[in-house]
Each structure stands twice: as structure tokens, then as C-alpha cells.
Amino acid sequence: MSDVYQQLDARGLYCPEPVMMLHNLMADVPTGVLVEVLATDPSTRRDFLKFCNFLGHELLQCEEVNNEFHFLIRKGEEG
């Protein structure tokens, strides 16, 4: 697993902003890069799973820590 990653801080933002920000970031990073996302909106658990499934990215981790959601996503192959 590559340890190269980008971090996206979406704390304090609500749907659809975190998904839109993730989508823009994924467009700018190479395939295989790990992206760590920090969020506070509970709907991101559902939204990021659907986002990854739809666009072919891999949701490696989703955990809640002190009312924050931490995600680790590997960018999939370019469509």
C-alpha cells in the first residue's frame, strides 16, 4: 500500500459540499493515491461509500473518532 496521500478537511461542512470537494480532489491526484478525509457530517458515511462504489475508488477505512469521521480512500483507475 502506498503511503502517499492527500488530506481533505471537510469538517464543519454539510452535504453536498464534502462530496463535491472529494470529487474535485480525486480529479487532481494520480491513480492509487491515498486520500484521507476528515468530516463531521454523519451523511458522509453513506455519501462517500456511494461515491466510491459509483466511481471505482476503494474505501479502505471509515471510523468515527470524537464525533469526527475519518476516511481513507484509494483513488481507482481513471474512467
mmCIF file of the C-alpha atoms, coordinates in Angstrom:
data_MODEL
# 
_entry.id   MODEL 
# 
loop_
_atom_site.group_PDB 
_atom_site.id 
_atom_site.type_symbol 
_atom_site.label_atom_id 
_atom_site.label_alt_id 
_atom_site.label_comp_id 
_atom_site.label_asym_id 
_atom_site.label_entity_id 
_atom_site.label_seq_id 
_atom_site.pdbx_PDB_ins_code 
_atom_site.Cartn_x 
_atom_site.Cartn_y 
_atom_site.Cartn_z 
_atom_site.occupancy 
_atom_site.B_iso_or_equiv 
_atom_site.pdbx_formal_charge 
_atom_site.auth_seq_id 
_atom_site.auth_comp_id 
_atom_site.auth_asym_id 
_atom_site.auth_atom_id 
_atom_site.pdbx_PDB_model_num 
ATOM 1  C CA . MET A 1 1  ? 0.000   0.000  0.000   1.00 0.00 ? 1  MET A CA 1 
ATOM 2  C CA . SER A 1 2  ? 1.324   3.397  -0.967  1.00 0.00 ? 2  SER A CA 1 
ATOM 3  C CA . ASP A 1 3  ? 1.802   5.862  1.859   1.00 0.00 ? 3  ASP A CA 1 
ATOM 4  C CA . VAL A 1 4  ? 1.490   8.845  -0.488  1.00 0.00 ? 4  VAL A CA 1 
ATOM 5  C CA . TYR A 1 5  ? -1.668  10.714 0.303   1.00 0.00 ? 5  TYR A CA 1 
ATOM 6  C CA . GLN A 1 6  ? -3.567  13.946 0.255   1.00 0.00 ? 6  GLN A CA 1 
ATOM 7  C CA . GLN A 1 7  ? -5.716  15.179 3.115   1.00 0.00 ? 7  GLN A CA 1 
ATOM 8  C CA . LEU A 1 8  ? -9.113  16.802 2.719   1.00 0.00 ? 8  LEU A CA 1 
ATOM 9  C CA . ASP A 1 9  ? -10.538 18.652 5.699   1.00 0.00 ? 9  ASP A CA 1 
ATOM 10 C CA . ALA A 1 10 ? -14.325 18.814 5.289   1.00 0.00 ? 10 ALA A CA 1 
ATOM 11 C CA . ARG A 1 11 ? -15.092 19.334 8.971   1.00 0.00 ? 11 ARG A CA 1 
ATOM 12 C CA . GLY A 1 12 ? -17.974 21.722 9.579   1.00 0.00 ? 12 GLY A CA 1 
ATOM 13 C CA . LEU A 1 13 ? -19.333 21.278 6.048   1.00 0.00 ? 13 LEU A CA 1 
ATOM 14 C CA . TYR A 1 14 ? -22.606 19.616 5.117   1.00 0.00 ? 14 TYR A CA 1 
ATOM 15 C CA . CYS A 1 15 ? -23.906 17.678 2.134   1.00 0.00 ? 15 CYS A CA 1 
ATOM 16 C CA . PRO A 1 16 ? -23.211 18.128 -0.719  1.00 0.00 ? 16 PRO A CA 1 
ATOM 17 C CA . GLU A 1 17 ? -20.004 20.109 -0.064  1.00 0.00 ? 17 GLU A CA 1 
ATOM 18 C CA . PRO A 1 18 ? -17.782 17.262 1.264   1.00 0.00 ? 18 PRO A CA 1 
ATOM 19 C CA . VAL A 1 19 ? -18.583 15.007 -1.715  1.00 0.00 ? 19 VAL A CA 1 
ATOM 20 C CA . MET A 1 20 ? -18.059 17.850 -4.185  1.00 0.00 ? 20 MET A CA 1 
ATOM 21 C CA . MET A 1 21 ? -14.694 18.672 -2.594  1.00 0.00 ? 21 MET A CA 1 
ATOM 22 C CA . LEU A 1 22 ? -13.664 14.999 -2.685  1.00 0.00 ? 22 LEU A CA 1 
ATOM 23 C CA . HIS A 1 23 ? -14.695 14.726 -6.329  1.00 0.00 ? 23 HIS A CA 1 
ATOM 24 C CA . ASN A 1 24 ? -12.558 17.765 -7.234  1.00 0.00 ? 24 ASN A CA 1 
ATOM 25 C CA . LEU A 1 25 ? -9.561  16.442 -5.292  1.00 0.00 ? 25 LEU A CA 1 
ATOM 26 C CA . MET A 1 26 ? -9.802  12.986 -6.890  1.00 0.00 ? 26 MET A CA 1 
ATOM 27 C CA . ALA A 1 27 ? -9.686  14.610 -10.328 1.00 0.00 ? 27 ALA A CA 1 
ATOM 28 C CA . ASP A 1 28 ? -6.317  16.144 -9.432  1.00 0.00 ? 28 ASP A CA 1 
ATOM 29 C CA . VAL A 1 29 ? -4.473  13.146 -7.951  1.00 0.00 ? 29 VAL A CA 1 
ATOM 30 C CA . PRO A 1 30 ? -2.992  10.113 -9.729  1.00 0.00 ? 30 PRO A CA 1 
ATOM 31 C CA . THR A 1 31 ? -4.482  6.631  -9.581  1.00 0.00 ? 31 THR A CA 1 
ATOM 32 C CA . GLY A 1 32 ? -3.521  4.726  -6.427  1.00 0.00 ? 32 GLY A CA 1 
ATOM 33 C CA . VAL A 1 33 ? -3.031  7.789  -4.232  1.00 0.00 ? 33 VAL A CA 1 
ATOM 34 C CA . LEU A 1 34 ? -4.485  7.545  -0.738  1.00 0.00 ? 34 LEU A CA 1 
ATOM 35 C CA . VAL A 1 35 ? -6.754  10.375 0.331   1.00 0.00 ? 35 VAL A CA 1 
ATOM 36 C CA . GLU A 1 36 ? -7.558  10.947 3.979   1.00 0.00 ? 36 GLU A CA 1 
ATOM 37 C CA . VAL A 1 37 ? -10.817 12.814 4.585   1.00 0.00 ? 37 VAL A CA 1 
ATOM 38 C CA . LEU A 1 38 ? -11.906 14.367 7.879   1.00 0.00 ? 38 LEU A CA 1 
ATOM 39 C CA . ALA A 1 39 ? -15.602 15.216 8.182   1.00 0.00 ? 39 ALA A CA 1 
ATOM 40 C CA . THR A 1 40 ? -18.245 15.982 10.787  1.00 0.00 ? 40 THR A CA 1 
ATOM 41 C CA . ASP A 1 41 ? -21.413 15.444 8.736   1.00 0.00 ? 41 ASP A CA 1 
ATOM 42 C CA . PRO A 1 42 ? -22.796 11.952 9.527   1.00 0.00 ? 42 PRO A CA 1 
ATOM 43 C CA . SER A 1 43 ? -24.205 11.672 5.998   1.00 0.00 ? 43 SER A CA 1 
ATOM 44 C CA . THR A 1 44 ? -20.642 11.448 4.661   1.00 0.00 ? 44 THR A CA 1 
ATOM 45 C CA . ARG A 1 45 ? -20.546 7.794  5.762   1.00 0.00 ? 45 ARG A CA 1 
ATOM 46 C CA . ARG A 1 46 ? -23.276 6.986  3.254   1.00 0.00 ? 46 ARG A CA 1 
ATOM 47 C CA . ASP A 1 47 ? -22.245 9.549  0.647   1.00 0.00 ? 47 ASP A CA 1 
ATOM 48 C CA . PHE A 1 48 ? -18.571 8.557  0.441   1.00 0.00 ? 48 PHE A CA 1 
ATOM 49 C CA . LEU A 1 49 ? -19.441 4.843  0.201   1.00 0.00 ? 49 LEU A CA 1 
ATOM 50 C CA . LYS A 1 50 ? -21.785 5.541  -2.724  1.00 0.00 ? 50 LYS A CA 1 
ATOM 51 C CA . PHE A 1 51 ? -19.241 7.908  -4.289  1.00 0.00 ? 51 PHE A CA 1 
ATOM 52 C CA . CYS A 1 52 ? -16.510 5.253  -4.160  1.00 0.00 ? 52 CYS A CA 1 
ATOM 53 C CA . ASN A 1 53 ? -18.741 2.461  -5.444  1.00 0.00 ? 53 ASN A CA 1 
ATOM 54 C CA . PHE A 1 54 ? -20.013 4.592  -8.327  1.00 0.00 ? 54 PHE A CA 1 
ATOM 55 C CA . LEU A 1 55 ? -16.626 5.943  -9.443  1.00 0.00 ? 55 LEU A CA 1 
ATOM 56 C CA . GLY A 1 56 ? -14.444 2.905  -8.735  1.00 0.00 ? 56 GLY A CA 1 
ATOM 57 C CA . HIS A 1 57 ? -12.459 4.208  -5.777  1.00 0.00 ? 57 HIS A CA 1 
ATOM 58 C CA . GLU A 1 58 ? -11.692 1.997  -2.776  1.00 0.00 ? 58 GLU A CA 1 
ATOM 59 C CA . LEU A 1 59 ? -12.989 2.999  0.658   1.00 0.00 ? 59 LEU A CA 1 
ATOM 60 C CA . LEU A 1 60 ? -10.330 1.459  2.898   1.00 0.00 ? 60 LEU A CA 1 
ATOM 61 C CA . GLN A 1 61 ? -11.361 2.893  6.243   1.00 0.00 ? 61 GLN A CA 1 
ATOM 62 C CA . CYS A 1 62 ? -14.289 4.693  7.822   1.00 0.00 ? 62 CYS A CA 1 
ATOM 63 C CA . GLU A 1 63 ? -14.180 5.321  11.534  1.00 0.00 ? 63 GLU A CA 1 
ATOM 64 C CA . GLU A 1 64 ? -15.702 7.740  13.996  1.00 0.00 ? 64 GLU A CA 1 
ATOM 65 C CA . VAL A 1 65 ? -13.323 9.415  16.445  1.00 0.00 ? 65 VAL A CA 1 
ATOM 66 C CA . ASN A 1 66 ? -14.602 12.058 18.878  1.00 0.00 ? 66 ASN A CA 1 
ATOM 67 C CA . ASN A 1 67 ? -17.623 12.953 16.718  1.00 0.00 ? 67 ASN A CA 1 
ATOM 68 C CA . GLU A 1 68 ? -15.474 13.204 13.596  1.00 0.00 ? 68 GLU A CA 1 
ATOM 69 C CA . PHE A 1 69 ? -15.455 10.791 10.700  1.00 0.00 ? 69 PHE A CA 1 
ATOM 70 C CA . HIS A 1 70 ? -12.107 9.691  9.311   1.00 0.00 ? 70 HIS A CA 1 
ATOM 71 C CA . PHE A 1 71 ? -11.994 8.101  5.866   1.00 0.00 ? 71 PHE A CA 1 
ATOM 72 C CA . LEU A 1 72 ? -9.149  6.595  3.887   1.00 0.00 ? 72 LEU A CA 1 
ATOM 73 C CA . ILE A 1 73 ? -9.845  6.267  0.179   1.00 0.00 ? 73 ILE A CA 1 
ATOM 74 C CA . ARG A 1 74 ? -7.611  4.933  -2.595  1.00 0.00 ? 74 ARG A CA 1 
ATOM 75 C CA . LYS A 1 75 ? -8.170  6.521  -5.973  1.00 0.00 ? 75 LYS A CA 1 
ATOM 76 C CA . GLY A 1 76 ? -9.244  3.941  -8.523  1.00 0.00 ? 76 GLY A CA 1 
ATOM 77 C CA . GLU A 1 77 ? -8.401  3.651  -12.198 1.00 0.00 ? 77 GLU A CA 1 
ATOM 78 C CA . GLU A 1 78 ? -9.298  6.535  -14.427 1.00 0.00 ? 78 GLU A CA 1 
ATOM 79 C CA . GLY A 1 79 ? -12.678 6.042  -16.077 1.00 0.00 ? 79 GLY A CA 1 
# 
